[in-house]
């Protein structure tokens, strides 16, 4: 990652600042050294911390106004509000979801799930599975469809929520809350997402990634964009 902004994450505010400056920030370490929040985090806020990086995802999404989902290499990534419309335009290839479906470019299984999210957003993952009957003996393909909808930027994780025990104490892992970018960001996103041709968005994004990842091959940058 570029040395022009060498950041160290100790607080949620540090993470928000990093996302706003670098634009694209995967949560976990990956094949590109240094290209993750995890690798820039203070040891005391990593996995197992009572109040650490993992628990900050929801507050950081809300505070920064960024998009979050499985956007890069099938992995969770923050994308700031400046770059996300171009990124979504590219990943959608200029199509809104209905147009993509009408052209036969997306399977019916994805449409069923997208329509559920669109109708109920923001919707907690457990409730979404109930609505779609995604259970043993019921509808299949939830994980594949939800991953594909995120990769195509038709669905985002807009927050996380937690179960609580009788004493009101938080228990277990955070549950993803799903939305669409249109509903999460409103006109700020809708007015910008299709204002350019997808290839123009690609070139803008590549220029940014050349600054952000100067030691990475052009092939890898292209692969990141998909």
Number of C-alpha atoms within 10 A of each C-alpha: 19 15 10 9 11 10 16 14 20 17 15 17 15 15 23 23 15 22 23 20 14 22 20 25 23 24 21 14 15 14 7 12 11 17 20 20 23 21 18 17 19 15 13 13 19 18 13 10 12 11 13 19 24 17 20 17 22 19 15 22 21 14 12 18 18 24 26 27 25 23 28 19 15 13 15 19 21 30 26 23 18 16 20 23 25 27 23 26 25 26 21 20 16 19 18 14 20 13 12 16 15 9 10 10 11 16 11 12 14 20 17 12 20 20 13 17 24 18 12 14 18 20 21 21 17 12 12 20 17 11 14 16 14 16 11 7 7 10 12 14 11 18 9 11 19 20 18 18 23 23 23 21 25 21 27 28 26 27 23 19 15 14 12 11 9 6 6 8 9 13 10 9 12 16 16 20 21 25 25 22 24 17 16 22 16 11 12 14 19 14 11 15 26 20 14 15 14 21 14 14 23 20 13 14 20 18 12 16 22 16 14 20 20 14 11 14 11 14 8 12 17 13 11 14 16 15
